[in-house]
Amino acid sequence: MISKGLQFTCDILNQFIRNRFSIDESMVVLNTLLESSGAVPQANQNKLVLSLINIEKETNKPFYIHNQKMANDNFSAINPFERANLEILVSANFDNYSEALKFIDTGMLFFQLNPKMDSRLYSTFPTEIQKMEFELVKISYHQMHSLWTAMGAKYQPSVVYLLRLVNFQGNEPRSFTPAVNATANTIN
């Protein structure tokens, strides 16, 4: 689900940038900033790069009913869904600094214009996900420095977004409960 949500975001952002600048070339990649060898991936060259930097459990849970009705009127007990928030780093990996600023600016504009995404807005929205909400994360200079240092990469113009409430549910029943089909005789 994480992969599908991030790939969808990458594809929609890429289309937005291609339309904005009337270009045919793909300008956004979903990738790590460094390969395991420490080298910058060639695929990131002169691109806006989306990278997953953290996954955190959402602790605010709605009321949940454990039993779900099946087609045969029986019920299946499934584990409640989990919600996760994803922190995404959007970085501009361009040789030309003014190009980096232009693309990071356009990426921020995209998220400002599209703070929520769901299947009503996009026909290609992943069916496994109910909705995605994006929020700009306020990060201090020291936090950003620590982030880039932890990744072992050299700083590039970047911004962090919180992708809120990605639902995870296996839909694998733990047990089945038969439906009550008859009423008991009442005593008067």
PyRosetta script that sets phi, psi and omega in degrees:
from pyrosetta import init, pose_from_sequence

init()
pose = pose_from_sequence("MISKGLQFTCDILNQFIRNRFSIDESMVVLNTLLESSGAVPQANQNKLVLSLINIEKETNKPFYIHNQKMANDNFSAINPFERANLEILVSANFDNYSEALKFIDTGMLFFQLNPKMDSRLYSTFPTEIQKMEFELVKISYHQMHSLWTAMGAKYQPSVVYLLRLVNFQGNEPRSFTPAVNATANTIN")
pose.set_psi(1, -39.3)
pose.set_omega(1, 178.1)
pose.set_phi(2, -60.7)
pose.set_psi(2, -47.2)
pose.set_omega(2, -178.7)
pose.set_phi(3, -60.0)
pose.set_psi(3, -45.0)
pose.set_omega(3, -178.7)
pose.set_phi(4, -65.8)
pose.set_psi(4, -42.0)
pose.set_omega(4, 179.6)
pose.set_phi(5, -64.7)
pose.set_psi(5, -43.8)
pose.set_omega(5, -179.9)
pose.set_phi(6, -70.2)
pose.set_psi(6, -38.7)
pose.set_omega(6, 178.8)
pose.set_phi(7, -66.2)
pose.set_psi(7, -39.8)
pose.set_omega(7, 176.8)
pose.set_phi(8, -60.8)
pose.set_psi(8, -46.9)
pose.set_omega(8, 178.6)
pose.set_phi(9, -58.4)
pose.set_psi(9, -44.7)
pose.set_omega(9, 178.6)
pose.set_phi(10, -60.4)
pose.set_psi(10, -45.6)
pose.set_omega(10, -177.9)
pose.set_phi(11, -65.1)
pose.set_psi(11, -43.8)
pose.set_omega(11, -179.1)
pose.set_phi(12, -68.3)
pose.set_psi(12, -42.4)
pose.set_omega(12, 177.2)
pose.set_phi(13, -62.7)
pose.set_psi(13, -41.7)
pose.set_omega(13, 178.1)
pose.set_phi(14, -60.7)
pose.set_psi(14, -44.2)
pose.set_omega(14, 179.5)
pose.set_phi(15, -64.2)
pose.set_psi(15, -39.5)
pose.set_omega(15, 177.7)
pose.set_phi(16, -59.7)
pose.set_psi(16, -46.1)
pose.set_omega(16, -179.4)
pose.set_phi(17, -67.5)
pose.set_psi(17, -41.9)
pose.set_omega(17, 179.6)
pose.set_phi(18, -62.2)
pose.set_psi(18, -41.0)
pose.set_omega(18, 177.9)
pose.set_phi(19, -68.1)
pose.set_psi(19, -40.9)
pose.set_omega(19, -176.4)
pose.set_phi(20, -62.2)
pose.set_psi(20, -40.0)
pose.set_omega(20, -176.2)
pose.set_phi(21, -106.8)
pose.set_psi(21, 6.2)
pose.set_omega(21, -179.9)
pose.set_phi(22, 50.3)
pose.set_psi(22, 55.4)
pose.set_omega(22, 178.7)
pose.set_phi(23, -123.0)
pose.set_psi(23, 154.4)
pose.set_omega(23, 179.5)
pose.set_phi(24, -94.7)
pose.set_psi(24, -23.0)
pose.set_omega(24, -175.3)
pose.set_phi(25, -73.5)
pose.set_psi(25, 142.3)
pose.set_omega(25, 174.2)
pose.set_phi(26, -71.2)
pose.set_psi(26, 129.2)
pose.set_omega(26, -175.7)
pose.set_phi(27, -115.4)
pose.set_psi(27, -0.5)
pose.set_omega(27, -177.9)
pose.set_phi(28, -128.2)
pose.set_psi(28, 134.3)
pose.set_omega(28, 176.1)
pose.set_phi(29, -128.9)
pose.set_psi(29, 148.1)
pose.set_omega(29, 172.2)
pose.set_phi(30, -99.7)
pose.set_psi(30, 109.5)
pose.set_omega(30, -172.0)
pose.set_phi(31, -161.4)
pose.set_psi(31, 164.2)
pose.set_omega(31, 171.4)
pose.set_phi(32, -77.4)
pose.set_psi(32, 158.0)
pose.set_omega(32, -179.4)
pose.set_phi(33, -79.3)
pose.set_psi(33, -29.7)
pose.set_omega(33, 179.9)
pose.set_phi(34, -134.0)
pose.set_psi(34, 144.8)
pose.set_omega(34, 172.9)
pose.set_phi(35, -76.6)
pose.set_psi(35, 168.4)
pose.set_omega(35, -179.3)
pose.set_phi(36, -61.6)
pose.set_psi(36, -23.2)
pose.set_omega(36, 177.9)
pose.set_phi(37, -78.4)
pose.set_psi(37, -10.7)
pose.set_omega(37, -178.4)
pose.set_phi(38, 96.5)
pose.set_psi(38, -3.8)
pose.set_omega(38, 179.8)
pose.set_phi(39, -83.8)
pose.set_psi(39, 151.2)
pose.set_omega(39, 174.8)
pose.set_phi(40, -75.8)
pose.set_psi(40, 127.4)
pose.set_omega(40, 179.5)
pose.set_phi(41, -59.5)
pose.set_psi(41, 137.4)
pose.set_omega(41, 179.2)
pose.set_phi(42, -60.3)
pose.set_psi(42, -31.4)
pose.set_omega(42, -179.5)
pose.set_phi(43, -64.0)
pose.set_psi(43, -20.9)
pose.set_omega(43, -178.3)
pose.set_phi(44, -84.9)
pose.set_psi(44, -11.6)
pose.set_omega(44, -173.9)
pose.set_phi(45, -62.3)
pose.set_psi(45, 122.1)
pose.set_omega(45, -179.5)
pose.set_phi(46, 57.0)
pose.set_psi(46, 46.6)
pose.set_omega(46, 179.6)
pose.set_phi(47, -136.1)
pose.set_psi(47, 160.9)
pose.set_omega(47, 167.5)
pose.set_phi(48, -89.4)
pose.set_psi(48, 125.2)
pose.set_omega(48, -171.8)
pose.set_phi(49, -112.2)
pose.set_psi(49, 126.8)
pose.set_omega(49, 173.2)
pose.set_phi(50, -99.8)
pose.set_psi(50, 127.8)
pose.set_omega(50, -179.8)
pose.set_phi(51, -134.5)
pose.set_psi(51, 134.3)
pose.set_omega(51, 174.7)
pose.set_phi(52, -77.9)
pose.set_psi(52, 123.7)
pose.set_omega(52, -178.6)
pose.set_phi(53, -113.7)
pose.set_psi(53, -14.7)
pose.set_omega(53, 179.0)
pose.set_phi(54, -164.9)
pose.set_psi(54, 148.8)
pose.set_omega(54, 173.5)
pose.set_phi(55, -126.3)
pose.set_psi(55, 126.1)
pose.set_omega(55, 177.3)
pose.set_phi(56, -128.8)
pose.set_psi(56, 145.8)
pose.set_omega(56, 179.3)
pose.set_phi(57, -75.8)
pose.set_psi(57, 134.1)
pose.set_omega(57, 174.0)
pose.set_phi(58, -82.1)
pose.set_psi(58, 123.4)
pose.set_omega(58, -175.8)
pose.set_phi(59, -93.9)
pose.set_psi(59, -10.5)
pose.set_omega(59, 178.5)
pose.set_phi(60, -84.4)
pose.set_psi(60, 105.5)
pose.set_omega(60, -176.4)
pose.set_phi(61, -110.0)
pose.set_psi(61, 139.3)
pose.set_omega(61, 175.7)
pose.set_phi(62, -79.9)
pose.set_psi(62, 168.7)
pose.set_omega(62, 173.9)
pose.set_phi(63, -58.2)
pose.set_psi(63, 137.3)
pose.set_omega(63, -176.3)
pose.set_phi(64, -136.5)
pose.set_psi(64, 134.2)
pose.set_omega(64, 174.9)
pose.set_phi(65, -100.0)
pose.set_psi(65, 127.5)
pose.set_omega(65, -175.3)
pose.set_phi(66, -74.9)
pose.set_psi(66, -27.0)
pose.set_omega(66, -177.0)
pose.set_phi(67, -95.9)
pose.set_psi(67, 135.4)
pose.set_omega(67, 176.6)
pose.set_phi(68, -119.6)
pose.set_psi(68, 137.0)
pose.set_omega(68, -179.0)
pose.set_phi(69, -73.7)
pose.set_psi(69, 136.0)
pose.set_omega(69, 179.1)
pose.set_phi(70, -100.7)
pose.set_psi(70, 173.1)
pose.set_omega(70, -177.7)
pose.set_phi(71, -62.8)
pose.set_psi(71, -31.1)
pose.set_omega(71, -178.0)
pose.set_phi(72, -89.3)
pose.set_psi(72, 17.3)
pose.set_omega(72, 179.3)
pose.set_phi(73, 71.5)
pose.set_psi(73, 1.6)
pose.set_omega(73, 172.0)
pose.set_phi(74, -82.6)
pose.set_psi(74, 176.1)
pose.set_omega(74, -179.4)
pose.set_phi(75, -125.2)
pose.set_psi(75, 145.5)
pose.set_omega(75, 174.9)
pose.set_phi(76, -118.2)
pose.set_psi(76, 139.6)
pose.set_omega(76, 177.9)
pose.set_phi(77, -95.9)
pose.set_psi(77, 123.3)
pose.set_omega(77, 178.0)
pose.set_phi(78, -125.4)
pose.set_psi(78, 156.4)
pose.set_omega(78, 177.9)
pose.set_phi(79, -66.2)
pose.set_psi(79, 145.3)
pose.set_omega(79, 177.8)
pose.set_phi(80, -63.9)
pose.set_psi(80, 151.2)
pose.set_omega(80, -179.5)
pose.set_phi(81, -70.7)
pose.set_psi(81, 155.0)
pose.set_omega(81, 174.9)
pose.set_phi(82, -105.4)
pose.set_psi(82, 150.0)
pose.set_omega(82, 175.9)
pose.set_phi(83, -117.9)
pose.set_psi(83, 139.3)
pose.set_omega(83, 179.7)
pose.set_phi(84, -130.3)
pose.set_psi(84, 144.8)
pose.set_omega(84, 172.4)
pose.set_phi(85, -106.3)
pose.set_psi(85, 134.5)
pose.set_omega(85, -179.4)
pose.set_phi(86, -110.2)
pose.set_psi(86, 133.1)
pose.set_omega(86, 173.2)
pose.set_phi(87, -99.3)
pose.set_psi(87, 125.6)
pose.set_omega(87, -175.4)
pose.set_phi(88, -117.8)
pose.set_psi(88, 129.9)
pose.set_omega(88, 174.3)
pose.set_phi(89, -94.3)
pose.set_psi(89, 126.1)
pose.set_omega(89, 174.8)
pose.set_phi(90, -109.4)
pose.set_psi(90, 112.6)
pose.set_omega(90, -176.5)
pose.set_phi(91, -124.5)
pose.set_psi(91, 146.4)
pose.set_omega(91, -179.0)
pose.set_phi(92, -101.8)
pose.set_psi(92, 106.6)
pose.set_omega(92, -178.1)
pose.set_phi(93, -101.7)
pose.set_psi(93, 79.5)
pose.set_omega(93, -177.4)
pose.set_phi(94, -122.8)
pose.set_psi(94, 147.1)
pose.set_omega(94, 176.2)
pose.set_phi(95, -66.9)
pose.set_psi(95, -38.0)
pose.set_omega(95, -177.9)
pose.set_phi(96, -94.4)
pose.set_psi(96, 121.6)
pose.set_omega(96, -175.6)
pose.set_phi(97, -61.9)
pose.set_psi(97, -39.4)
pose.set_omega(97, 179.8)
pose.set_phi(98, -66.8)
pose.set_psi(98, -32.6)
pose.set_omega(98, 174.7)
pose.set_phi(99, -66.6)
pose.set_psi(99, -40.4)
pose.set_omega(99, 178.3)
pose.set_phi(100, -59.6)
pose.set_psi(100, -44.8)
pose.set_omega(100, 179.8)
pose.set_phi(101, -66.0)
pose.set_psi(101, -39.4)
pose.set_omega(101, 179.6)
pose.set_phi(102, -62.0)
pose.set_psi(102, -42.7)
pose.set_omega(102, -176.9)
pose.set_phi(103, -77.8)
pose.set_psi(103, -34.8)
pose.set_omega(103, 176.7)
pose.set_phi(104, -67.6)
pose.set_psi(104, -37.1)
pose.set_omega(104, 176.9)
pose.set_phi(105, -62.3)
pose.set_psi(105, -43.8)
pose.set_omega(105, -179.9)
pose.set_phi(106, -68.1)
pose.set_psi(106, -36.7)
pose.set_omega(106, 175.6)
pose.set_phi(107, -62.2)
pose.set_psi(107, -42.3)
pose.set_omega(107, 178.5)
pose.set_phi(108, -65.9)
pose.set_psi(108, -37.8)
pose.set_omega(108, 177.1)
pose.set_phi(109, -62.1)
pose.set_psi(109, -42.2)
pose.set_omega(109, 178.8)
pose.set_phi(110, -57.0)
pose.set_psi(110, -48.5)
pose.set_omega(110, -178.1)
pose.set_phi(111, -70.2)
pose.set_psi(111, -29.6)
pose.set_omega(111, 176.7)
pose.set_phi(112, -69.2)
pose.set_psi(112, -37.5)
pose.set_omega(112, 179.1)
pose.set_phi(113, -78.7)
pose.set_psi(113, -22.5)
pose.set_omega(113, -176.0)
pose.set_phi(114, -126.6)
pose.set_psi(114, 62.7)
pose.set_omega(114, -177.8)
pose.set_phi(115, -71.3)
pose.set_psi(115, -18.7)
pose.set_omega(115, 178.9)
pose.set_phi(116, -134.2)
pose.set_psi(116, 140.5)
pose.set_omega(116, 177.3)
pose.set_phi(117, -134.1)
pose.set_psi(117, 139.2)
pose.set_omega(117, 173.9)
pose.set_phi(118, -156.7)
pose.set_psi(118, -178.4)
pose.set_omega(118, -175.4)
pose.set_phi(119, -69.0)
pose.set_psi(119, -19.5)
pose.set_omega(119, 177.5)
pose.set_phi(120, -70.9)
pose.set_psi(120, -28.7)
pose.set_omega(120, -177.5)
pose.set_phi(121, -93.4)
pose.set_psi(121, -28.0)
pose.set_omega(121, -175.1)
pose.set_phi(122, -133.5)
pose.set_psi(122, 121.8)
pose.set_omega(122, -179.2)
pose.set_phi(123, -68.7)
pose.set_psi(123, -22.4)
pose.set_omega(123, -179.3)
pose.set_phi(124, -96.4)
pose.set_psi(124, 12.5)
pose.set_omega(124, -179.0)
pose.set_phi(125, -62.3)
pose.set_psi(125, 136.0)
pose.set_omega(125, -178.3)
pose.set_phi(126, -58.2)
pose.set_psi(126, 129.6)
pose.set_omega(126, -176.4)
pose.set_phi(127, -67.5)
pose.set_psi(127, -23.9)
pose.set_omega(127, -178.3)
pose.set_phi(128, -75.6)
pose.set_psi(128, -12.4)
pose.set_omega(128, -175.3)
pose.set_phi(129, -113.7)
pose.set_psi(129, 134.7)
pose.set_omega(129, 179.2)
pose.set_phi(130, -75.7)
pose.set_psi(130, -51.0)
pose.set_omega(130, -179.7)
pose.set_phi(131, -160.2)
pose.set_psi(131, 162.8)
pose.set_omega(131, 174.3)
pose.set_phi(132, -131.5)
pose.set_psi(132, 135.2)
pose.set_omega(132, 177.8)
pose.set_phi(133, -124.9)
pose.set_psi(133, 133.7)
pose.set_omega(133, -177.7)
pose.set_phi(134, -111.1)
pose.set_psi(134, 137.6)
pose.set_omega(134, 178.9)
pose.set_phi(135, -137.9)
pose.set_psi(135, 130.2)
pose.set_omega(135, 177.1)
pose.set_phi(136, -66.4)
pose.set_psi(136, 131.0)
pose.set_omega(136, -179.3)
pose.set_phi(137, -97.2)
pose.set_psi(137, 129.3)
pose.set_omega(137, 177.4)
pose.set_phi(138, -80.1)
pose.set_psi(138, 119.0)
pose.set_omega(138, -179.3)
pose.set_phi(139, -127.2)
pose.set_psi(139, 130.4)
pose.set_omega(139, 178.9)
pose.set_phi(140, -75.8)
pose.set_psi(140, 167.2)
pose.set_omega(140, 177.2)
pose.set_phi(141, -55.7)
pose.set_psi(141, -45.3)
pose.set_omega(141, -177.4)
pose.set_phi(142, -66.5)
pose.set_psi(142, -38.8)
pose.set_omega(142, 177.0)
pose.set_phi(143, -65.5)
pose.set_psi(143, -41.9)
pose.set_omega(143, 179.1)
pose.set_phi(144, -65.2)
pose.set_psi(144, -41.6)
pose.set_omega(144, 177.5)
pose.set_phi(145, -60.1)
pose.set_psi(145, -45.1)
pose.set_omega(145, 179.7)
pose.set_phi(146, -63.7)
pose.set_psi(146, -39.4)
pose.set_omega(146, 178.9)
pose.set_phi(147, -61.1)
pose.set_psi(147, -51.4)
pose.set_omega(147, -178.6)
pose.set_phi(148, -65.9)
pose.set_psi(148, -35.7)
pose.set_omega(148, 177.5)
pose.set_phi(149, -65.9)
pose.set_psi(149, -43.7)
pose.set_omega(149, 179.0)
pose.set_phi(150, -61.5)
pose.set_psi(150, -33.9)
pose.set_omega(150, 179.4)
pose.set_phi(151, -79.5)
pose.set_psi(151, -14.5)
pose.set_omega(151, -179.8)
pose.set_phi(152, 74.4)
pose.set_psi(152, 22.6)
pose.set_omega(152, -177.2)
pose.set_phi(153, -114.7)
pose.set_psi(153, 161.2)
pose.set_omega(153, 174.7)
pose.set_phi(154, -85.1)
pose.set_psi(154, 141.1)
pose.set_omega(154, -175.8)
pose.set_phi(155, -58.3)
pose.set_psi(155, 140.2)
pose.set_omega(155, 172.3)
pose.set_phi(156, -132.4)
pose.set_psi(156, 155.1)
pose.set_omega(156, 176.0)
pose.set_phi(157, -52.7)
pose.set_psi(157, 126.7)
pose.set_omega(157, -173.3)
pose.set_phi(158, -155.9)
pose.set_psi(158, 165.7)
pose.set_omega(158, 178.5)
pose.set_phi(159, -149.1)
pose.set_psi(159, 150.8)
pose.set_omega(159, 179.8)
pose.set_phi(160, -112.1)
pose.set_psi(160, 135.1)
pose.set_omega(160, 175.4)
pose.set_phi(161, -120.4)
pose.set_psi(161, 144.6)
pose.set_omega(161, 173.9)
pose.set_phi(162, -98.3)
pose.set_psi(162, 119.9)
pose.set_omega(162, 174.9)
pose.set_phi(163, -94.3)
pose.set_psi(163, 107.9)
pose.set_omega(163, -171.7)
pose.set_phi(164, -87.2)
pose.set_psi(164, 141.8)
pose.set_omega(164, 165.6)
pose.set_phi(165, 57.1)
pose.set_psi(165, 61.6)
pose.set_omega(165, 169.5)
pose.set_phi(166, -86.5)
pose.set_psi(166, 120.3)
pose.set_omega(166, -176.7)
pose.set_phi(167, -85.7)
pose.set_psi(167, 139.7)
pose.set_omega(167, 175.1)
pose.set_phi(168, -122.2)
pose.set_psi(168, 124.8)
pose.set_omega(168, 176.7)
pose.set_phi(169, -149.2)
pose.set_psi(169, 125.5)
pose.set_omega(169, -179.5)
pose.set_phi(170, -77.3)
pose.set_psi(170, -22.4)
pose.set_omega(170, -177.2)
pose.set_phi(171, 53.3)
pose.set_psi(171, 32.0)
pose.set_omega(171, 176.9)
pose.set_phi(172, -102.0)
pose.set_psi(172, 114.9)
pose.set_omega(172, -176.4)
pose.set_phi(173, -63.4)
pose.set_psi(173, 140.1)
pose.set_omega(173, 173.5)
pose.set_phi(174, -88.2)
pose.set_psi(174, -32.9)
pose.set_omega(174, -179.5)
pose.set_phi(175, -160.2)
pose.set_psi(175, 168.5)
pose.set_omega(175, 178.8)
pose.set_phi(176, -123.5)
pose.set_psi(176, 143.8)
pose.set_omega(176, 178.3)
pose.set_phi(177, -125.2)
pose.set_psi(177, 123.5)
pose.set_omega(177, 179.6)
pose.set_phi(178, -70.1)
pose.set_psi(178, 150.4)
pose.set_omega(178, 178.3)
pose.set_phi(179, -75.6)
pose.set_psi(179, 152.1)
pose.set_omega(179, 174.9)
pose.set_phi(180, -85.7)
pose.set_psi(180, 118.7)
pose.set_omega(180, -175.7)
pose.set_phi(181, -106.3)
pose.set_psi(181, -11.7)
pose.set_omega(181, -177.7)
pose.set_phi(182, -130.4)
pose.set_psi(182, 152.5)
pose.set_omega(182, 177.5)
pose.set_phi(183, -98.8)
pose.set_psi(183, 146.5)
pose.set_omega(183, 178.5)
pose.set_phi(184, -76.8)
pose.set_psi(184, 150.4)
pose.set_omega(184, 176.3)
pose.set_phi(185, -68.3)
pose.set_psi(185, 135.2)
pose.set_omega(185, 179.1)
pose.set_phi(186, -91.4)
pose.set_psi(186, 145.8)
pose.set_omega(186, 179.2)
pose.set_phi(187, -95.8)
pose.set_psi(187, 127.6)
pose.set_omega(187, 179.4)
pose.set_phi(188, -100.4)
pose.dump_pdb("model.pdb")
